[in-house]
Amino acid sequence: MRKKLVYICSPCRGDIEKNIEKAQRYCREAVELWDDVIPIAPHVYFTQFLDDAKQEERAAGMDMGLSLLAVSYTHLRAHET
């Protein structure tokens, strides 16, 4: 079965560590809920080698994330209510 790329949108700024943990949880939940998806959360990956506190690196990460969004089939926006 061909899997769909799912772009996971959630906050990064602010409490970055906490927000990254939440994004990881959202990815895991997507995998647990649907067997035909590959969750993509760029801010989880990009923060491994880019510093979100540096404007130039943040801008690069945002640009790369938007490029990934252009190739994903669907996206989920995670938010707290």
Phi, psi and omega per residue, in radians:
M1 nan 2.328 3.094
R2 -1.361 2.263 -3.105
K3 -1.589 2.580 3.109
K4 -1.605 2.418 3.008
L5 -1.375 2.279 3.120
V6 -2.095 2.086 -3.123
Y7 -1.490 2.050 -3.124
I8 -1.630 2.032 3.123
C9 -1.804 2.212 3.054
S10 -2.799 2.819 -3.107
P11 -1.094 2.641 3.030
C12 -2.111 -0.823 -3.111
R13 -1.061 2.839 -3.112
G14 1.653 -2.121 3.089
D15 -1.474 1.464 -3.007
I16 -1.010 -0.797 -3.108
E17 -1.039 -0.833 3.132
K18 -1.111 -0.721 -3.114
N19 -1.205 -0.593 3.065
I20 -1.166 -0.722 3.095
E21 -1.068 -0.706 3.102
K22 -1.104 -0.774 -3.138
A23 -1.081 -0.682 3.089
Q24 -1.089 -0.704 3.123
R25 -1.135 -0.716 3.114
Y26 -1.078 -0.705 3.105
C27 -1.092 -0.787 -3.140
R28 -1.086 -0.754 3.133
E29 -1.078 -0.685 3.118
A30 -1.070 -0.751 3.129
V31 -1.151 -0.672 -3.137
E32 -1.240 -0.576 -3.100
L33 -1.408 -0.628 -3.056
W34 -2.278 2.280 -3.121
D35 -1.554 0.015 -3.091
D36 -1.998 0.451 -3.109
V37 -2.198 2.689 2.961
I38 -2.130 1.888 -3.124
P39 -1.310 2.377 3.100
I40 -2.100 2.022 3.080
A41 -2.154 1.552 -3.034
P42 -0.952 -0.646 -3.096
H43 -1.202 -0.378 3.029
V44 -1.255 -0.757 -3.115
Y45 -1.323 -0.885 -3.026
F46 -1.122 -0.536 3.129
T47 -1.237 -0.109 3.055
Q48 -1.291 -0.418 -3.115
F49 -2.362 -0.069 3.054
L50 -2.042 2.551 3.134
D51 -1.714 1.914 -3.104
D52 -1.113 -0.342 3.129
A53 -1.361 -0.282 3.104
K54 -1.667 2.064 -3.020
Q55 -0.930 -0.753 -3.118
E56 -1.110 -0.729 -3.140
E57 -1.266 -0.634 3.069
R58 -1.072 -0.779 3.137
A59 -1.082 -0.705 3.113
A60 -1.096 -0.760 3.122
G61 -1.107 -0.731 3.108
M62 -1.095 -0.745 3.134
D63 -1.104 -0.781 3.119
M64 -1.134 -0.671 3.117
G65 -1.104 -0.719 3.106
L66 -1.146 -0.611 3.076
S67 -1.117 -0.698 3.088
L68 -1.156 -0.665 3.134
L69 -1.058 -0.610 -3.122
A70 -1.138 -0.424 -3.119
V71 -1.796 -0.113 3.134
S72 -1.437 2.658 -3.076
Y73 -1.462 -0.527 -3.109
T74 -2.627 2.891 3.073
H75 -2.488 2.616 3.075
L76 -2.044 2.308 3.115
R77 -1.849 1.988 -3.135
A78 -1.522 2.318 3.067
H79 -2.677 2.712 -3.132
E80 -1.694 2.443 3.116
T81 -1.943 nan nan
